[in-house]
Amino acid sequence: MTQTESPFGIYIHVPFCAARCGYCDFNTYVPEGAGQQLEFVQAALLEMRQARAQVGDRTVNTVFIGGGTPTLLGADDLLQLLTAVGDTFSMAPDAEVTTEANPESVNGSMLRELRNGGFTRLSLGMQSAAPHVLRTLDRVHTPGRAVAAALEARAAGFEHVSLDLIYGTPGETDADWDQTLEAALSAEPDHISAYALTVEPGTALAAAVRRGTTPAPDDGDQARRFIQADERLHEAGYEWYEVASWALDDAAHCRHNLGYWRSHDWWGIGPGAHSHVGGVRWWNVRRPAGYAQRLHDGQSPAAEREVLTREEKALEAVLLGLRMREGLGLDSLSKGGVSALETELIGGRVIVADGRVRLTRQGRLFADAVARELSA
């Protein structure tokens, strides 16, 4: 890596799920057959070659295959994609290689294939251990399957295993959330992420809330669950390093996601995938068929591009910097931000130490609002 090159990541978006969850607004589709999945893999390989032509032989520090449910493709297709990354670019010897998975979409045999083929990290969508919460979220796995899959991943030799949780689902109680945290800890992952359920426009959940058949998530409940998670995970030896993520040690931090928050370069492959290289951002067309057709026609799959204004970059630098435990340098604040800092200090939402601004636990509940105040 040259002095002017930032670390470089590859993200591959697999846009398929066995069923669409009611709360999800990700760019996902129920596959129409094996042919559609094969078409996607072939198109992704074509985009990889376009990336190489654009950026040259960059050293890939992280690979993250997300979705959707990447493991619907099966081990052979996932390994083909990973092999292609290594054949197209130079792969760092210590590259972090992640795939997301739903608990019901993997088994011990598949996990061994993936680990032996070069995957180092597994991110499992557990969401909850309460059956009625899983039903509300339209999740199809049983409560114990996520724990079992995490243990299978460890047995397969995965260096890092992460569990994703969701809190604040309508009908969830404090006891349900405590049960979920205890179940997650019993799987002994080295990384846990926990997100407040949000009602995204256009989703089945949003329609149910609008009709009044499902109550909207309660802000007070969600704040209490966040504090509950932070306290319990800290007791278990996990420390937060990003607003919604905790890890047992620095080695367990998701390096790929840190690349996003530190504005490193990455190329996003797949329908709807976003990229950021050299200060330029773009995102691909969303529909799998249109994505594949553009690539087979020798065209770029990009739908739109943008370059942030100076003001937008300043806001983003504060937003992303404050997300992380390492915080934001005081020299990153404008005069308006320095003026707003006193209010945030008095409110107990930030602390200042060693020339850096860091969020307190209270501040993490209002991270975006604090960032907007400090980016004034």
C-alpha positions in Angstrom: 0.0 0.0 0.0 1.5 3.4 -1.0 1.4 6.4 1.2 -1.5 7.8 -0.8 -3.5 4.6 -0.8 -6.0 3.9 2.0 -6.9 0.4 3.1 -9.1 -1.3 0.5 -12.1 -3.5 1.1 -14.4 -5.5 -1.2 -18.1 -5.8 -0.3 -20.3 -8.3 -2.2 -24.0 -7.9 -1.9 -25.9 -11.2 -2.4 -29.5 -10.0 -2.9 -31.4 -13.2 -2.0 -33.3 -14.4 1.0 -35.5 -17.5 1.5 -38.2 -15.1 2.7 -38.5 -11.4 3.2 -38.7 -10.3 6.9 -41.4 -7.7 7.5 -39.0 -5.1 9.1 -36.3 -5.3 6.4 -35.7 -2.6 3.8 -32.5 -4.0 2.4 -32.3 -4.7 -1.3 -33.3 -8.4 -1.2 -35.4 -10.7 -3.2 -36.7 -14.3 -2.9 -34.8 -16.1 -5.7 -36.9 -17.5 -8.6 -34.5 -20.4 -9.1 -30.9 -21.6 -9.3 -30.5 -19.9 -12.7 -31.0 -16.5 -11.2 -28.4 -17.2 -8.5 -26.0 -18.4 -11.2 -26.6 -15.3 -13.2 -25.8 -13.2 -10.2 -22.5 -14.9 -9.5 -21.4 -14.5 -13.2 -22.4 -10.8 -13.1 -20.5 -10.3 -9.8 -17.4 -11.8 -11.4 -17.7 -9.4 -14.3 -18.0 -6.4 -12.0 -14.9 -7.6 -10.2 -13.0 -7.3 -13.4 -14.4 -3.8 -14.0 -13.2 -2.9 -10.5 -9.7 -4.1 -11.3 -9.6 -2.1 -14.5 -10.6 1.0 -12.5 -8.4 0.8 -9.4 -5.6 -1.5 -10.5 -4.1 -4.2 -8.4 -5.1 -2.9 -5.0 -4.3 -4.9 -1.9 -7.5 -6.2 -0.4 -7.5 -5.9 3.4 -11.1 -7.0 4.0 -13.8 -8.9 2.2 -17.4 -8.8 3.4 -20.1 -10.8 1.7 -23.5 -9.6 3.0 -27.1 -9.5 1.9 -29.6 -10.8 1.9 -28.5 -14.2 3.0 -25.2 -15.0 1.2 -25.2 -18.6 2.4 -28.2 -19.3 0.2 -25.7 -19.5 -2.6 -24.0 -22.5 -1.0 -20.3 -23.0 -0.2 -19.2 -23.6 -3.8 -20.5 -20.2 -5.1 -19.2 -18.3 -2.0 -15.8 -19.9 -2.4 -15.8 -19.1 -6.1 -16.4 -15.4 -5.3 -13.7 -15.3 -2.7 -11.2 -17.1 -5.0 -12.0 -14.5 -7.7 -11.2 -11.7 -5.3 -7.8 -13.2 -4.7 -7.2 -13.9 -8.4 -8.2 -10.3 -9.4 -6.4 -8.4 -6.7 -3.6 -8.9 -4.2 -5.0 -10.3 -1.0 -3.4 -9.1 2.2 -1.9 -12.1 4.2 -4.0 -11.2 7.2 -7.1 -10.3 5.3 -10.4 -10.4 7.2 -13.0 -12.4 5.2 -16.5 -12.3 6.5 -19.8 -13.8 5.3 -23.2 -13.1 6.9 -25.5 -16.0 7.4 -28.9 -16.8 8.9 -28.7 -19.6 11.5 -30.9 -22.0 9.4 -28.8 -21.5 6.3 -25.6 -23.1 7.5 -24.6 -26.4 9.1 -21.3 -27.8 10.4 -20.2 -29.3 7.0 -20.8 -26.0 5.1 -19.0 -24.0 7.8 -16.0 -26.3 7.6 -15.9 -25.8 3.8 -16.0 -22.0 4.1 -13.4 -21.9 6.8 -11.1 -24.3 4.9 -11.6 -22.1 1.8 -10.4 -18.9 3.5 -13.3 -17.3 5.4 -12.1 -16.1 8.8 -15.3 -14.5 10.2 -19.0 -15.4 10.4 -21.7 -12.9 11.2 -25.0 -14.6 12.2 -28.4 -12.9 12.3 -29.7 -14.2 15.7 -32.0 -11.2 16.4 -33.7 -12.7 19.5 -34.0 -15.8 21.6 -37.7 -15.2 22.3 -40.0 -17.2 20.0 -42.8 -14.6 19.9 -40.3 -11.9 19.0 -38.9 -14.0 16.2 -42.4 -14.5 14.9 -43.0 -10.7 14.9 -39.8 -10.2 13.0 -40.8 -12.9 10.5 -37.6 -14.9 11.3 -37.9 -18.6 10.5 -35.1 -20.0 12.7 -35.9 -21.5 16.1 -34.6 -19.7 19.2 -31.7 -22.2 19.8 -30.5 -22.5 16.3 -28.4 -19.3 16.4 -26.5 -20.5 19.4 -25.9 -23.9 17.8 -24.7 -22.4 14.6 -22.2 -20.1 16.4 -20.8 -23.2 18.3 -20.6 -25.1 14.9 -18.6 -22.2 13.5 -16.2 -22.3 16.4 -15.8 -26.0 15.9 -15.2 -25.5 12.2 -12.2 -23.2 13.1 -13.6 -19.7 12.5 -11.4 -17.2 14.2 -14.2 -14.7 14.8 -17.9 -15.3 15.3 -20.4 -12.4 15.6 -24.1 -12.4 16.5 -26.5 -9.6 15.4 -29.3 -8.8 17.8 -32.4 -6.6 17.5 -34.1 -4.9 20.5 -37.3 -3.0 20.9 -39.6 -5.2 18.9 -43.2 -4.7 19.7 -44.2 -7.2 22.4 -40.7 -7.7 23.6 -40.3 -7.4 27.4 -37.2 -6.6 29.5 -37.2 -10.3 30.4 -37.2 -11.3 26.7 -34.2 -9.1 26.0 -32.4 -10.4 29.0 -33.0 -14.0 27.8 -31.7 -13.0 24.4 -28.5 -11.5 25.9 -27.9 -14.6 28.0 -28.4 -16.9 25.1 -26.1 -14.9 22.9 -23.4 -15.0 25.6 -23.8 -18.7 26.0 -22.6 -19.1 22.4 -19.3 -17.5 23.3 -19.0 -15.2 20.3 -16.2 -12.7 20.3 -18.3 -9.9 18.8 -22.0 -8.9 19.3 -23.9 -6.1 17.6 -27.3 -4.9 18.8 -29.6 -2.6 16.9 -32.8 -0.9 17.8 -35.7 -2.0 15.6 -36.6 0.9 13.3 -39.8 1.1 11.2 -38.6 1.7 7.6 -40.9 3.2 5.0 -42.2 0.7 2.5 -41.8 -2.4 4.7 -44.6 -4.7 5.9 -43.9 -3.6 9.4 -44.5 0.0 8.5 -47.8 -1.0 6.9 -48.8 -2.9 10.0 -47.9 0.1 12.3 -49.9 2.4 9.9 -52.9 0.2 10.1 -52.7 0.0 13.9 -52.4 -3.8 14.0 -48.8 -3.6 15.4 -47.7 -0.9 17.8 -44.7 1.2 16.9 -41.5 0.5 18.9 -41.3 2.5 22.1 -38.4 4.9 22.4 -38.2 4.6 26.2 -38.2 0.8 25.9 -35.4 0.9 23.4 -33.3 3.2 25.5 -33.7 0.9 28.5 -32.8 -2.1 26.4 -29.6 -0.4 25.1 -28.5 0.3 28.6 -29.4 -3.2 29.7 -27.2 -4.6 26.8 -24.3 -2.3 27.5 -24.2 -3.2 31.2 -24.6 -6.9 30.7 -22.0 -7.2 27.9 -19.5 -5.1 29.9 -20.0 -7.5 32.8 -19.2 -10.4 30.5 -15.9 -8.8 29.3 -17.1 -7.1 26.1 -16.3 -3.5 25.4 -18.1 -1.2 23.0 -15.9 0.0 20.1 -18.7 1.4 17.9 -22.1 2.7 18.9 -23.9 -0.6 18.3 -21.0 -3.1 18.5 -19.1 -4.8 21.4 -16.1 -7.1 21.2 -13.9 -9.2 23.6 -10.7 -7.6 22.3 -9.3 -5.4 19.5 -8.7 -8.5 17.3 -12.4 -9.1 17.3 -13.4 -5.7 15.9 -14.9 -5.9 12.5 -12.2 -4.4 10.4 -14.4 -4.1 7.3 -16.9 -2.0 9.1 -14.1 0.1 10.6 -13.1 0.9 7.1 -16.5 2.4 6.4 -16.4 4.6 9.6 -12.9 5.7 8.8 -13.8 6.6 5.2 -11.4 4.1 3.7 -11.8 2.9 0.1 -14.1 0.0 -0.8 -15.7 -1.4 -3.9 -19.3 -2.7 -3.5 -20.2 -5.5 -5.9 -23.8 -6.6 -6.5 -27.3 -5.1 -7.0 -27.7 -1.9 -5.0 -24.2 -2.1 -3.5 -22.4 1.2 -2.6 -18.8 2.0 -3.2 -16.3 4.7 -2.1 -13.0 5.1 -3.9 -10.8 8.3 -3.8 -13.6 10.5 -2.4 -16.1 9.4 -5.1 -19.2 7.5 -4.2 -21.6 5.5 -6.3 -24.3 2.9 -6.0 -25.4 0.2 -8.4 -28.8 -0.4 -9.9 -31.0 -2.3 -7.5 -32.7 -5.0 -9.6 -30.7 -8.2 -10.1 -31.8 -8.7 -13.7 -30.9 -5.1 -14.7 -27.6 -5.4 -12.8 -26.7 -8.6 -14.7 -27.8 -7.2 -18.0 -25.6 -4.1 -17.8 -22.5 -6.1 -17.0 -23.1 -8.7 -19.7 -23.5 -5.7 -22.1 -20.1 -4.4 -21.0 -21.6 -1.4 -19.1 -21.1 -0.1 -15.6 -23.8 -1.2 -13.2 -23.6 2.1 -11.4 -26.9 4.0 -11.1 -25.6 7.3 -9.7 -22.4 8.9 -8.4 -21.7 11.7 -6.0 -18.8 13.8 -4.5 -19.6 15.3 -1.1 -19.4 19.0 -0.6 -17.0 20.4 2.0 -19.9 20.9 4.4 -21.2 17.3 3.9 -17.7 15.9 4.5 -17.4 17.9 7.7 -20.7 16.5 9.0 -19.8 13.0 8.0 -16.4 13.2 9.7 -18.1 14.1 12.9 -20.9 11.5 12.5 -18.5 8.7 11.8 -15.8 9.7 14.2 -18.2 9.9 17.1 -19.6 6.4 16.3 -16.3 4.9 17.4 -14.9 4.5 21.0 -11.7 6.2 19.8 -13.8 9.4 19.3 -13.1 12.5 17.4 -10.1 14.9 17.5 -10.9 18.3 18.8 -9.1 19.7 15.8 -11.9 18.2 13.6 -14.5 20.6 15.1 -15.4 23.9 13.5 -15.8 27.0 15.6 -19.5 26.3 15.8 -18.8 22.8 16.9 -16.4 23.9 19.7 -19.2 26.3 20.9 -21.7 23.5 20.9 -19.3 21.2 22.8 -19.9 23.0 26.1 -23.6 22.2 25.9 -23.0 18.5 25.2 -20.5 18.3 28.1 -23.0 19.9 30.5 -25.6 17.4 29.2 -23.3 14.5 30.0 -23.4 13.2 26.4 -19.7 13.6 25.7 -16.4 13.7 27.5 -13.1 15.2 26.4 -9.8 13.6 27.2 -6.4 13.6 25.5 -7.6 16.0 22.9 -10.5 13.8 21.7 -14.3 14.0 22.1 -15.9 10.7 23.0 -19.6 9.8 23.6 -20.7 8.7 27.0 -23.3 5.9 27.3 -26.0 8.6 27.4 -24.5 10.2 24.3 -24.5 6.9 22.4 -28.3 6.9 22.8 -28.4 10.2 20.9 -25.3 9.8 18.7 -26.7 11.3 15.5 -28.2 14.3 17.3 -24.9 15.0 19.2 -22.9 14.7 15.9 -25.2 17.3 14.2 -24.7 19.7 17.1 -21.0 19.3 17.0 -20.8 19.7 13.2 -22.4 23.1 13.3 
